[in-house]
Amino acid sequence: MAAIIRGALATVNPAIVKANDDLYEAAVESHRRVVEAIERRDPKEAEIASLTMIDYTAEEIGGKVSGQAPAHG
């Protein structure tokens, strides 16, 4: 799974992936949570994990692209 996620991220924006290994690790972890919830057939947890992943990704990548630190909170 990690290779698939890294490949997808590298396809979307290779410069961000190469310059920010922390983004890669966070992406793998957040996708893992989604996949595990789906495997458990837990739609509520899958939804929560998906929304958390989307929010984090939007903040983190948005911050990296704009040069601003993400506002975690």
C-alpha positions in Angstrom: 0.0 0.0 0.0 2.8 2.4 0.8 4.2 2.1 -2.7 0.9 2.9 -4.3 0.4 5.9 -2.1 3.9 7.2 -2.8 3.4 6.7 -6.5 0.1 8.6 -6.5 1.5 11.5 -4.5 4.6 11.6 -6.7 2.4 11.7 -9.8 0.3 14.5 -8.4 3.2 16.6 -7.2 6.7 15.0 -7.3 8.4 18.1 -6.0 6.4 18.1 -2.8 7.0 14.4 -2.2 10.7 14.6 -2.8 11.2 17.6 -0.6 8.9 16.5 2.3 9.3 12.9 3.5 7.1 13.8 6.5 4.1 14.2 4.0 4.7 10.8 2.7 4.7 9.2 6.2 1.6 11.1 7.2 -0.2 10.1 4.0 0.6 6.4 4.5 -0.7 6.5 8.1 -3.9 8.3 7.2 -4.6 6.0 4.3 -3.9 3.0 6.5 -6.6 4.2 9.0 -9.1 4.4 6.2 -8.3 1.0 4.7 -8.4 -0.7 8.1 -11.8 0.8 8.9 -13.1 -0.4 5.5 -11.6 -3.9 6.1 -13.4 -4.0 9.5 -16.6 -2.9 7.7 -16.9 0.1 10.0 -18.4 2.8 7.8 -18.5 5.4 10.6 -14.8 5.0 11.4 -14.0 5.0 7.6 -15.9 8.2 7.2 -14.1 9.8 10.2 -10.7 8.6 9.0 -11.4 9.8 5.4 -12.5 13.3 6.5 -9.5 13.6 8.9 -7.2 12.6 6.0 -8.8 15.1 3.7 -8.6 18.0 6.2 -5.0 17.2 7.1 -4.0 16.9 3.5 -5.6 20.2 2.5 -3.9 22.0 5.4 -0.5 20.4 5.0 -0.2 20.5 1.2 -1.8 23.9 1.0 0.8 25.1 3.5 3.7 23.5 1.7 2.6 24.9 -1.7 2.0 28.4 -0.3 5.1 28.3 1.9 3.1 28.8 5.1 3.1 26.5 8.1 -0.2 24.5 8.4 -2.6 25.6 11.2 -3.0 22.4 13.2 -5.6 22.5 15.9 
